Amino acid sequence: MSYTVINPATGEAVTEVAHLDVPETDAAIAAAVRAQRDWAKVAPADRAKALRRFADAVDADLERLAQLETANSGHPIGQSRWEAGHVRDVLEYYSAAPERLIGKQIPVAGGMDVTFHEPIGVVGVITPWNFPMTIAAWGFAPALAAGNAVVLKPAEWTPLTSLRLGELALESGLPEGLFQVLAGRGSVVGERFVTHPDVRKLVFTGSTAVGKRIMAGAAEQVKRVTLELGGKSANIVFEDADIDRAAATAPYSVFDNAGQDCCARSRLLVQRSVYDRFMERFETAVQGVKVGDPTDESTEVGPLVTQAHKESVAAFLDEDAPVAFRGSCPDGPGSWFAPTVVTPERGSRVATEEIFGPVVAVLPFDDEADAIQLANATEFGLSGSIWTQDLARGIRTARAVEGGNLSVNSHSSVRYSTPFGGFKQSGLGRELGPDAAEHFTETKNVFFATE
């Protein structure tokens, strides 16, 4: 069985990717088990050197990785180059972790007590199609640093850069079997990660519905999970904000990557007293977003990932949808979708469900309490932005909004040096940051009697 990769900007076939079956997946996991036993014995300093060599191999291949991502995912070439560089940076960051997985000596009576961070074993990483390279690195880099082996299943639609990273790992000198990329269907390869007893932890990024099924399946073996799931994040604009700046930046908080981002601020909450002034400036900003050929250096937003996903996004906008205005996008072949601004009722489907496309719902609010209530009126809690020039209000609102990654007077959500993850049904656990490698270990306590 195989999958035909389609360029979403042209509709043309890029390549065929073979899919693994269950026996092939089992063989890969068995190889990972063998490789992990030896990798765990490697001195921390040497493990760190190996990860830096992997980072160097990625750095030398940045342009090829970027071109692959643009052809496979439709990301603008500038964004793809940033993503390839991000993979390198994440590997470099976690190359410091092996020598810093430091246990503790705990004072106790009658002896000495110490703790160790032992690797879990084989980690299964299941990645989404929206950011194939970057999200893969968030899983495999700290997992490898902690002494584990990794089997990575990329999304069926976007496997090309992950497969290339698997090649670069071997070219850099990582042992055979330690980091394997297994292309295949989620119902085959992904499901086998869930059921195989030698896969001791799962890292999944994707929809909340699938995440729940993975979590339920993992419970059968009390298998550890990290889940990064859906979002319907709020961008809150108070009346005392810098309205011009808030309006100018708002399109990029939701339309970047054509809205295919779990952190997208797809609900834009604007205080009623400045609503009209904001919307006037926001429309100008939306019209200025350049949607087009992802190989063009000046393009800001590319196509949606597939025609099937385009149809899914379009289904939210029937003929009665309260569209306030739209941006522009190319005609012709490709999965193009214009940035769209709607002004729905608070409880409507477009205001409450994750669309995962370039659609933003603008909702007015009355005061701070109303803004917080509206921001939290969702099953999700991943990210969000708060625009105000009142420091106290910014602090109060940031503490009150139920989200894992918030920013005040900016739209920053993800830095590899800070933790990332969600509240409520947006996920479980945290990725990135200085503690991520520890999340791929078991804490072992050892007591030495002296009496």
FENVENRA-V343797 format. One record per helix or strand of 3 or more residues. SS is the DSSP state (h for helix, s for strand). FROM is the first residue (numbers start at 1). LEN is the number of residues. Records with the same first field share a line. If there is no record, write none. Layout:
SS = FROM-LEN  FROM-LEN
This chain:
s = 2-5  13-6  105-4  111-9  122-5  149-5  179-3  199-7  224-5  234-4  267-5  323-4  340-3  359-7  383-5  405-4  441-9
h = 22-18  44-17  62-12  77-18  98-3  132-14  160-12  186-10  208-12  243-12  256-4  272-16  307-8  349-4  368-8  391-10  436-5
